[in-house]
């Protein structure tokens, strides 16, 4: 089974889940790992997913952001991914800089791997959530899948999971640890051709709209303006100087809306240029600089 995910961290966790056996149950944290070995767990879904890490495909094209009429293989999409990934790379080496510039090509190669799997008739399992990047990735993929007859399975991240006497909420698959993935397999379902066509049509509508951003409101993905998330900045920033990293961390901690720190950093830069936010104390590492509302800091 080929696993398809839409974020870097969640794909890395899935690779670990398919390449490592965690001894323990999904009701609590596991502590003993046996790397590179496979044996049946004592309980169903006790910490690993059958297969190898080579069967994991990461399509982290960030399709909730930017122009989606342009192909994911375009220089536009690659440059957008680079600009977002390089937001907090203070002191990065020339080697890391080059890796970041090539990251868009990595995802294009991942897409080509997936196409080859599909042409070979391999069944796929798509892990998606209500995070905008994930829903958009899922819809976009369904449009591509229209021309394939392969078996398609999906696992949608539920609103919450019960763990012993506690309830845990997840905003996206990136919040799920490697040993937990197998615990969500009972939510797996087979996608019908009618459903594939429906999701593909939704992506066509979003592409036609082609707003600067896409978000999920009341369960529906809609296009929104570029400043849509700015109100969260205004809720947290004051005239008292605060480190940019702390401000972004406060926003992410309070408002789990499926957008990454890099987007808030990008918008802070924009508002500094517009004079709405002021740099009270600068730093070579912009995440360490002190910022506040423009005016008296």
N, C-alpha and C positions, 0 to 999 in steps of 0.2 A: 504494500500500500504506500503510495506516494503522499507525503504530508505537505500541504501548502499553507504557509503563514505569511502575514503581511507586515511583520515588524522584526527588526534585527534581534532584539533580546529574546522574544518568544521563539524565534527560529532556533536560536542557540540552545534554549532550554529543551526544545523538542529533540534536537540532535543528541543532547545528553540523555533524554528519556529513552531514545531508541538505541543508545549505545552503552547504557549503564543500567545495572540492576540495583534498585534501592530495596534493601531489606527492611520491611516495615509496612504499616497500613496507611491508607490515605486519611485516616481519622486524625492523625497528628503528625508532627514533624518526624522525618526519618533521619537516622544518624549513621547508618552503616552502608557504605557503597562498595560495590564490587565492579570496578571498571572493566569493560571489555568482555564480560561474561554474561551468558544468558542461561537462565533456568526458570522453570515455571514458578510463579509466586505462590505462596501458601494460600493467599486469598485472592479473589478476583480483583483486578485493577489495583494491584498492590505496589505500583510504583514504576512500571516500565511499559513501553509501547513496542510491540513486536516489529522487528526490522532493524535496519542500520541507519546511521546518520546520513549516508549517501542518498537516502530516500526522502530527505527533507529539502524543500524548495522555499527560498525566501524571496518574496516579491515586494520589497520595501520601497515602492515607488512614490509613496506619500501623495496619493491621488486626491486627498481632501484639499490639497493646496495647489493653486495655480491653474494654468491653461491646460485643460484636459482634451482639447481637440488635437493637440500635437501628440505624436506617438511617444510612448514611454522610452523609446530608443533614441529620441531626438536630443540634440545638444541642449535644447531648452530644459528638458526634464533633468538631464544629467547635471547641468549647471545649477539648477534649483536645489537638487539634493545636496550637492557640494556646499552651496551657500548656507544651507541649514545645518549640515553636519559640522561645518567649520566654525560655527558661532563661538564655541567655548574651547578653543584649541590654543591657549596661551603657551608660548614656548615650544610649539610643536617643531619637530625636526623636519628636515627636508624630505626624509623618507616618509614620515607620516603625512606630510602635505601632499606628496605624490599619491599615496594610498587613498586619501580623501578625494582627490581629483578623479581617481579611477573607480570610485564606489558605484557610480551610475552604471558603468560598464559591467560591474560585478552582477548587478541585478538584471541587466539585459541578458547576460550569460545564464543566469538562473532561469529566466523566462525561456530561453532556448532549450535548456535542459528539460523543463516541463513539457515543452512542445514535443520533444523527442520521446518522452515517456508516454504522452498521449498518442502519438503516432504508432508507438509500439503496443498500444492497447492496454496500458497499465491503468488500474483503478486509482483514483485520487481521493484524498480526504482533505477537505478545506476547513481550517479552523478560523472562524471569524467572530467578531464581537460587535457591539454597538458603537465602539470608538469610530469616529469619522473616517480615519485612514483605513480601518479594517473593512468597514461596510463598503467604502468606495472601491477598495481593492477587490472585494468579493464580487460586486456588481460588474466591474470591468472584466474580471476573469470569466464570469458567466457569458458575457458577450463573445469572448474568444471561444468558449466551449461549445457554442452553437454548432460549430462545424465538426465536432467530434462525437462519436457514439460511445465513448468510454463510460464506465460506471463512475458516478460521482457521489461521494459521501460528504456530508457536512456535519460539523460540530459547532454549534453556536454557544458562546459563553453565556451561561445563565446569569440571572440577576444576582444570585447569591448561592453559596454552597454551605451546607450544614456540616460542621466538623465537631463531633462529640456534642458538647453543650453550648457551642458558640456558632454564630452565623458570620461567614466571611463574604464580603462583597468584593468583586473585582471589576475594574474599569476596562481592562483589556487583557489579552493573553500574556502580555509582558509582565503582569503581576502574578502569574502562576509559575510556581517553581517546577523544576523538571520532574520531581517525583510525584507531583500532583496531576500531571496531564492525563495519565491513564484513568484517574478517577472520574474524568468527564466523558469517557467513552460510552457510558449508558445513554448519553444525550445524542449520540450519533444517529443520523437518519440518511436515507438515500434520497438524493435530489431527483425529482421527475423532470422530464423534458419540458413540461409545461412551466415548471418553476424556473428552470434555466432561462426560458424565453421571457418570463416575467421580469426577472432580475436584469436580464440583458436590455430589455426595453426601458427599465428605470435608469440604467446607465446611459442609454441613448438620450433620454430626456435631460439628464444632468449635463451631458456633453453639449447638447443644444443650448442650454442655459449658460453654461461655461462661466459661472460666477468666479470671483477670485478665490473663494473658499467654499467648502461644503461642510455642513454639520448635521447632527441628528437632533431633531426636535419632535417630541411626541412620537418617537419611533420611526419618523420619516426623514430621509436624507434630502436636504434642500440646499440650494445655493445661497450664500450670504456674502455681504461686502467684506472687504479686507479688514475693516476695523471692528468686525463683529465681536471679537473677544476683548476689545480694549476696555470695556466697562469693568472687567475684572482687575485690570491694572489700577483704575481709578478707585476701586474699592479698597485697595491695600496701600497704595502709595500716599504719603502725606508730605508736609513741609519739613518733617524731621528726616535728616539723611539716614539712609539705610543701604547696606550692601546690596548690589543688584542680585547676587546669588540668593541672599536671604529673602528678598522681595519675591523673586520667582518661585522659590521654595514654598513660601507662604501661600501663593496663589495655587500651586499644584497640590498642596496639602489640603486646602479648603475647597477647591473646586475641581473635581475630577471630571473633566469634560473631554478627555481623549486627545488633547493637544499637548505637544512637547515643550520643554523649556526653551528650545531653540526658537520657537515662534514668538514667545514673549520677549526674548532677547532682541529679536528682529524688530518688533514693534517698539521696544524701548529706544532702540537706535533711531527709529523713525521720529519718535516724539522728542528726542533730544535735538534732532535736526530742525524740527518744527518750533522749538522753543517752549514746548509744553512741559518737558522734564529737564531738570538741571543737574549737571555733574558737580557735586559739592567737593569731591576729592577724587581725582583721576587715578588710574592705575593702568599699567601695561596689560594686565589681565582685566578685561572689562567687567567680568563677573565679580571682581573684587572692588570695583570702584563704588564710591558712595553717591547715591542719587536721591533726588527729592523732587517734589512738585516745583515748577518754576516760580520764582518770586523770592521771598525771604526764606532761606534755608537755615 
